[in-house]
């Protein structure tokens, strides 16, 4: 079974701007009539995951925040960056590469953000510039202190 991480940024951010950060060699565009634009790239060989980037409006996101309570967020406009780690990939390598991409996006963009694992577990939020880790047991296993500060 694949592992999926989703980094959501609040706002109306051009997809190409984010693609330039997480897919430096370029992304393929999927633009079917009547469907939202999606940019994607297969970075399995280099990073251990595939990535997709798409925008939305009137969002609703919820996840367990690590202490058993449910976290909810409803951004008016947002962009999702999805990282899909295949079941055959080295989890440690791919997770580290994904965290490096997340850190780069957060370093280059000021928007409120949330990182969610498998649509269920809140790992990280940034609101009003304040970064906060959730699910501390996940961070204890996977590290990332050198990539995404506390």
C-alpha positions as CSV (number, residue, x, y, z in Angstrom):
1,X,0.0,0.0,0.0
2,X,1.3,3.4,-0.9
3,X,1.8,6.2,1.6
4,X,0.4,9.7,0.7
5,X,1.4,13.0,2.2
6,X,-0.5,16.2,1.3
7,X,0.9,19.7,1.9
8,X,-1.9,22.3,1.6
9,X,-1.2,26.0,1.3
10,X,-3.9,28.6,1.8
11,X,-4.4,31.1,-1.0
12,X,-4.5,31.5,-4.8
13,X,-1.0,30.4,-5.7
14,X,0.0,29.8,-9.3
15,X,0.5,26.1,-9.8
16,X,3.6,26.7,-11.9
17,X,5.3,28.6,-9.1
18,X,5.0,25.6,-6.7
19,X,5.9,23.1,-9.5
20,X,9.1,25.1,-9.9
21,X,10.0,24.4,-6.3
22,X,9.0,20.7,-6.0
23,X,9.6,19.5,-9.6
24,X,12.6,21.5,-10.9
25,X,12.9,19.4,-14.0
26,X,9.3,20.2,-15.0
27,X,5.8,18.8,-14.6
28,X,3.3,17.4,-16.9
29,X,0.0,19.2,-17.2
30,X,-3.4,17.4,-17.2
31,X,-6.0,19.8,-18.5
32,X,-9.2,18.0,-19.5
33,X,-12.1,20.2,-20.5
34,X,-14.3,20.9,-17.5
35,X,-11.8,19.5,-15.0
36,X,-9.3,21.4,-12.8
37,X,-5.7,21.8,-13.9
38,X,-3.3,19.3,-12.4
39,X,0.5,19.3,-12.6
40,X,2.3,16.1,-11.9
41,X,5.7,14.5,-12.1
42,X,7.1,11.1,-11.5
43,X,10.1,11.5,-9.3
44,X,10.3,7.9,-8.2
45,X,13.9,7.3,-9.4
46,X,15.3,10.4,-7.9
47,X,13.1,11.0,-4.8
48,X,11.0,7.9,-4.3
49,X,7.6,9.5,-4.9
50,X,5.3,11.0,-7.5
51,X,4.0,14.5,-7.0
52,X,0.7,16.2,-8.0
53,X,-0.2,19.8,-7.6
54,X,-3.8,21.2,-7.9
55,X,-5.9,24.1,-6.7
56,X,-9.3,24.3,-5.1
57,X,-11.7,26.5,-3.4
58,X,-14.0,26.3,-0.4
59,X,-11.8,23.7,1.2
60,X,-12.4,21.5,4.2
61,X,-9.6,19.5,5.7
62,X,-9.7,17.5,8.9
63,X,-7.2,15.1,10.6
64,X,-6.3,13.7,14.0
65,X,-3.7,16.0,15.5
66,X,-1.8,13.4,17.5
67,X,-3.4,13.9,20.9
68,X,-6.7,12.3,19.8
69,X,-8.5,15.5,18.9
70,X,-9.7,16.4,15.5
71,X,-8.2,19.4,13.7
72,X,-10.2,21.2,11.1
73,X,-9.4,23.9,8.6
74,X,-11.5,25.6,5.9
75,X,-9.4,27.7,3.6
76,X,-11.3,29.7,1.0
77,X,-8.7,29.1,-1.7
78,X,-5.9,26.5,-1.5
79,X,-3.3,24.5,-3.4
80,X,-2.5,20.9,-2.6
81,X,0.9,19.3,-3.2
82,X,0.4,15.5,-3.0
83,X,3.4,13.2,-2.5
84,X,2.7,9.6,-3.2
85,X,5.4,7.2,-1.9
86,X,5.0,3.8,-3.7
87,X,4.9,0.6,-1.6
88,X,8.2,-0.6,-3.1
89,X,10.1,2.6,-2.3
90,X,12.5,2.9,0.5
91,X,10.3,4.6,3.1
92,X,13.2,6.4,4.9
93,X,14.7,7.8,1.7
94,X,11.4,8.9,0.2
95,X,10.2,10.4,3.4
96,X,13.4,12.4,3.8
97,X,13.1,13.6,0.2
98,X,9.5,14.6,0.8
99,X,10.3,16.5,4.0
100,X,13.1,18.3,2.1
101,X,10.5,19.4,-0.6
102,X,8.1,20.5,2.1
103,X,10.8,22.5,3.9
104,X,11.7,24.1,0.6
105,X,8.1,25.1,-0.1
106,X,7.7,26.5,3.4
107,X,10.9,28.4,3.1
108,X,9.9,30.0,-0.1
109,X,6.2,30.6,0.5
110,X,4.6,32.6,3.4
111,X,1.1,31.1,3.3
112,X,-0.7,29.2,6.1
113,X,0.0,25.5,5.6
114,X,-0.7,22.0,6.8
115,X,1.0,18.6,6.1
116,X,-1.3,15.6,6.5
117,X,-0.4,11.9,6.2
118,X,-2.8,9.5,4.5
119,X,-5.7,12.0,4.8
120,X,-5.9,11.1,8.5
121,X,-2.9,12.3,10.5
122,X,-1.9,16.0,11.0
123,X,1.9,16.3,11.0
124,X,2.6,20.0,10.7
125,X,0.8,23.3,10.6
126,X,2.0,26.9,10.0
127,X,-0.5,29.6,10.8
128,X,0.4,33.3,11.0
129,X,4.1,32.3,10.5
130,X,4.2,29.9,13.5
131,X,5.3,26.4,12.7
132,X,3.9,23.6,14.9
133,X,4.6,19.9,14.7
134,X,1.8,17.4,15.5
135,X,1.9,13.6,15.9
136,X,5.3,13.9,17.7
137,X,5.7,10.1,17.7
138,X,5.8,10.2,13.9
139,X,8.6,12.9,14.0
140,X,10.4,10.8,16.6
141,X,10.6,7.9,14.1
142,X,11.2,9.8,10.9
143,X,13.3,12.7,12.1
144,X,13.5,15.8,10.0
145,X,14.7,18.2,12.6
146,X,17.5,19.3,10.3
147,X,15.0,19.9,7.5
148,X,12.0,21.4,9.2
149,X,12.8,23.2,12.5
150,X,10.8,23.0,15.6
